[in-house]
Amino acid sequence: MALRPRLRLLSDELIERILGEAREILATLGTKVQNPRALALLADHGAKVDLGRSQVLYPAGLVDRTLSTAPGGFKLFGVLGEETHDFSGDNVHFTPGSAALHVLDHLTQEIRKPDTADYVRFAQLLAGLEHIAAQSTAFIPADVAERISDSYRLFLSLLYGEKPVVTGTFTIESFQVMRDMQLAVRGGEKELRDRPLAVFSCCPTSPLKWSEVTSQNVIDCAVAGIPVEFISMPLSGFMAPVTLVGSLVQHAAETLSGVVLAQCARPGAPMLWGGSPAAFDVRYETTPMGAVETQMIDCAASEIGKHLGLPTQAYISLSDAKLLDAQAGLETSMGATLAALSGINSVSGPGMLDFESCQSLEKLVLDNEICGMVLRLARGIEPHEDFPARPLFEELLRDQHLLIAGHTRRHLKAEHYFPGPVIDRCNLSRWREDGCRTLGQRAHAEVERLIRAWGPTRLPRESKRELEVLMESEARRAGMDRLPDRPVDP
């Protein structure tokens, strides 16, 4: 068996102290919950609720009871019903960052608003990226009404891709149609519970607050059996203590309050202990996702979630750069490596630039290779017919190479990760013969190749039509006469 490489940032004693402080905060300061239904639900399960202030205190017994019903893992399934994810143990899965406002246009090198054609290209590209296991509702098309942008992104993802989707909604109203879209794919409520198709991001507001929309999303997802990932976002030194431990206390308190709400809504509701913290940079008033402190908080928060026996998530393998440059590769690869060594189950971020606000298709194909490399690293090192070693070295001394040795042929592909053409491994003369192409040029060529290779999904035609009917109805509700034209048929 391979010895899996691991990263630890916290001792068990420090984790217990952080959790103890988080519990104390929840019991004495609590959280604001701006949702009457959530307040009533929490009160019914033993929380101390001040309706006038919308304030909730969480007794230790309530936290313990709800943690005891939270599942230690769950599985996710693709559009066609095949298992794609096992969120348990130290299994690592990558998904693109979500809900960006912009896209980096390769031809102009401008950061601009995306549209439907951009989103379809994204979905087509993602279908060919082997090491990114899920889709995300990656960016917000600007050519549809804002009130339906959540459901529209999920609609396009289910229509053009077969991987499961990490998504979410910024409105209470959108949840119903987004659930109905998943039912159209699965065929029924039981089938959707048995084979979840999407994970919904649910974000408390730092410090220590749940909005009406997000708390309702938590409840609705739990009741429907749709997994959630809690995305607590403490900003160290701004909306959270400046120290990493202080930010971890706040993250734990906010996430524990989400666990309580979900498990009160339905014991056993699947969920990920996740987050998108950042170390606030006071010099520029920015939230750098590529900062080493941000990555340390992510990894440490995952340790705390695992200590509680819960599957984990983090926004970590992404960059604050504005172009596909050295900074973009540096920050993304460092984050992805630390995430894999920490065993974070769902790693969000590939493709993202500019503080989670921009997606780049060219960066996404580069990040796919980064993901492939770190997944190989996570497998570790183990012997494969290496003992006794003498016969292999006798062959090497006799033939002066092992290029065609049986041992090489049997183990080459499993032992060595061979990246695609985005990564330059050729010698100088061959690189020159190939036109001295830059990373950006190679990445763009790969984007175009994979999009050309895309074919319509295997989702039955009647299911696709049901998705279209649901989305057309939503468009009319938002005052749109018709949906935007799409560049290719699904």
C-alpha positions, 0 to 999 in steps of 0.5 A: 500500500502507498503511504499517502502524503499528508499535510497537517497544520493543527494539532488535535489539542488545538482543533479541540480548543478552536471548536470549544471556542466556536461552541462558546460563541454559538452558545453565548453570542449566537448568530443572526438568522433573518428568516422566520421559518428558520427561526421557528425550526431552530426554536422547535429543536431547542435553540434559544431564539429572540424573535425580535432581534432574529438572534439564535443561541445554540446550546451545546446539546443541540450542536452535539445532537445535530453533529451526530446525525450529519453523514460522514460522506456521500456520493455524487452522480453524473447526468446519466446516473453513474457515480462520479464522486465519493466525498469521504475519507481523503478522496479529492475531487476538483471542480471549477470555481463558480458564479464569476461575473467576468470571463477572460477573452483570449483573443482580446485579453480583455476581462468582459461580461460573459454571455450564453455562447461563452457558457456553452463553450465552457460546458463543452470544454469541461466535458473533455477535461479528465481531471475536473470531475464536476461542472460548476455554474461557472459564470453569470451570463449577462444576456438573460434577466438577472432574476433567472441567472441561477436557474439558467446556468444550471439549465445550460450545464445539464443540457450540454454536460454530463458531469454533476454540477456544483451550483447555488441560488441567490434567490428563494424563488429559483430553488424550485425550478432548479430542483425541478430541473434535477427531477427532469434529469433523474425522473423522480424525487426518490431517484434524486435522493438516491443519486444526487446530481448537484451540490448547492453552495450555501454561504453564511454572511460574516460575521455570524449571520444567515440571510433569509435567502441562504438559510432558506436554501439550506432548509430547502436542500435538506428537505429535498435531499440535495447536498449543500456545501457551507461556504463561510467566508471570514476575512482575516483582519477585516470581517474576522480576527486578523490571526489565522486561529481567530479566523478558524474559530469564526469559520467553525462557528458559522459552519457549525450553525449551518450544520445545525440548521440543515440537520434540524430540517432533515436529520442525515442531510448530506453536506460538506464542511466548506469555505472560502476564507481570505486573508484580507490585504489591507494595502489594496483592500482585496481578498487574495485567494492565492495568499498563503495564509488563505490557503493555510486557513482552507487546509486547517478548516478542512482538518477541523471538519475531518476531526468532526467526521465530516466531508470537506470543501474549500475554494483554494486552487485559483489565482488573483492574477488578471491574465494567464501568467506566472502568478496564475500558475503559481497560486493555483498549483500551490493551492491545488497541491496543498488541498490534495495533501490535506485530503480536501474532498471537494476542491473548488477554483480551477479556471478562476482569476481576479479574486473569484470574479473571472473565469478563463477557459485557457486557464481551465485547461492548464488547471486540468493538468495541475489537477492531474499532477496533484492527483498523481502526487496524492496517490503516493509511492508504492512498490510494483515488482521492484523487489527483488531489485537485482534482476531489473538492474541486471537487465539494465546493465545488459541492455543499457536501457529499460525502454522496452523492458516488460517492467516498463511496459507494465507500469509506465502509464500508472507510474508516470503522469503525462500531461497534454500539449498545454505543458511544454516538455519538448526540447528546444529545437522541437519547440522552435519547430512547433512555432515557439508557442507560448503557454497562452497559445498552447492553452487556446489551441487545446480549448478549441480542440476540445470544443470541436471534439464535443458531442451532444450529451446522451441525456434522453431527448424528452428530458432535454425538452423538459428542461427547455420547457422549464427554462422557457417558463422561467424566462417568461416569468422574468419578462423575457420573450425568448431565451438567447440563441445558443451556438450549438444544439445540445 
